[in-house]
């Protein structure tokens, strides 16, 4: 089983409008709702790849109950979310039919009390016992200590479970220092962490800060990975147009599933690049297109740096 | 008891953001949620004026359950909503902290089946028996016949209950022909109904189409009323700055409460103008500021036309 942690789960709501006009009133055409927060997106992709997944984090209030109801209908995903008194946030994506662009509104998330955080830590340690790998993903809800990911990374190492950390800002800085197996920053997150905007230098610098491997997302140019086995750039055969929402979560799912299957770094990167491209190319944001995945998987360009 | 009908009830969600930037990601500062749809807004104002109110219409799904839970905490409002299989819509108002302007996203509302519509009509007739007046407000959800308000107006007349109709487009056109006691169009709705953009002429024309009285909202210039007792313009003593959201619903509540109390047209218009101004001036959209209400009530300018 692969464990995913989503401390700030969400109900992702998508509104489709013909054209977004600030300060006007819009009739929403189509509404979709699904479980969100990076870790739950990763769980969905892992399950689609055939992995058994256990999803933990917090869920509370009416929104949390709805997220859990939706998860209950997801094959291969076991709900191990911990109840909280506050209400799980919504994120709203307004998709502009004219341009295809998305405008995003993210609610702040529930206030987590210290007893709730302690209850989560107990549950997390229990779940680690059955996990082959763990993904630690996304922002921290209010009340969770900023050093939370460092605690979770150390607990995973103590349990012998490799941890992939995908977060940003101070939570990332503290988490990296606890020496996770992998981090997966994008260029902006990496620049904030290292102070460098030169991708190769910054990726290597991030590794020196504690992560065993750093996989930097370069957007349409693929991934740059600094690992103990070598440094590579992995790129799709051609730029794919579409919606990049969820492409980063697909990279996490690709890296973690390949790690859990015992694959080496070239195979992990190939899978992650193909899944990411297939997510950009999918008609629904955050899903991946299986045909594109199979097609790109055979033609990822891997270059040693 | 005053009856309010909201066929397309809503959960009104408000997101406060520092500044709305199309195609960007926003952290939402404050989130508020409350029962919405014009008739439920009217019910809230009527209850604040001290009237016993019964609220009917449709409610369904998780959103409908939440609307009902919020209504249960509202003093003097009795929940007589009729269940439907579909899910009550949300409306999202994004308030831009920089300009104060609002961008609105309205979900379409549940599909209402013919058996649900028949069940509503039964409940409506029962409720009319105890009502002194009825407000018929807002848009029709999918599946409700476009002539719905004409049916509801005729049933009210048969029960001897005066009906105020506040809707737009074809639903208004058909409803007016059934001869309601009052309609309350704004300038745009009136122009669509009559083809005339000259307010006095259009207001009189709308009366000839069947409404016993037509009260046209002129925005900051107040109200223009054509009635069997005379034609008046009622204006606030000065233009009040603020958020006009809900001002029209306050006009409906003012007119209907004054009618239920047996007040004459000048008193009805004075109350409606003062409530509307107090709503524009309130810190929370759709609430009214009691101090402004008392102040403006004493100084509304009433002019016979």
Boltz contact constraints between the chains, C-beta under 6 A:
constraints:
  - contact:
      token1: [A, 15]
      token2: [B, 105]
      max_distance: 6.0
  - contact:
      token1: [A, 20]
      token2: [B, 22]
      max_distance: 6.0
  - contact:
      token1: [A, 22]
      token2: [B, 20]
      max_distance: 6.0
  - contact:
      token1: [A, 22]
      token2: [B, 103]
      max_distance: 6.0
  - contact:
      token1: [A, 23]
      token2: [B, 101]
      max_distance: 6.0
  - contact:
      token1: [A, 23]
      token2: [B, 103]
      max_distance: 6.0
  - contact:
      token1: [A, 25]
      token2: [B, 104]
      max_distance: 6.0
  - contact:
      token1: [A, 26]
      token2: [B, 105]
      max_distance: 6.0
  - contact:
      token1: [A, 27]
      token2: [B, 106]
      max_distance: 6.0
  - contact:
      token1: [A, 28]
      token2: [B, 105]
      max_distance: 6.0
  - contact:
      token1: [A, 28]
      token2: [B, 107]
      max_distance: 6.0
  - contact:
      token1: [A, 31]
      token2: [B, 107]
      max_distance: 6.0
  - contact:
      token1: [A, 62]
      token2: [B, 66]
      max_distance: 6.0
  - contact:
      token1: [A, 66]
      token2: [B, 62]
      max_distance: 6.0
  - contact:
      token1: [A, 101]
      token2: [B, 23]
      max_distance: 6.0
  - contact:
      token1: [A, 103]
      token2: [B, 22]
      max_distance: 6.0
  - contact:
      token1: [A, 103]
      token2: [B, 23]
      max_distance: 6.0
  - contact:
      token1: [A, 104]
      token2: [B, 25]
      max_distance: 6.0
  - contact:
      token1: [A, 105]
      token2: [B, 15]
      max_distance: 6.0
  - contact:
      token1: [A, 105]
      token2: [B, 26]
      max_distance: 6.0
  - contact:
      token1: [A, 105]
      token2: [B, 28]
      max_distance: 6.0
  - contact:
      token1: [A, 106]
      token2: [B, 27]
      max_distance: 6.0
  - contact:
      token1: [A, 107]
      token2: [B, 28]
      max_distance: 6.0
  - contact:
      token1: [A, 107]
      token2: [B, 31]
      max_distance: 6.0
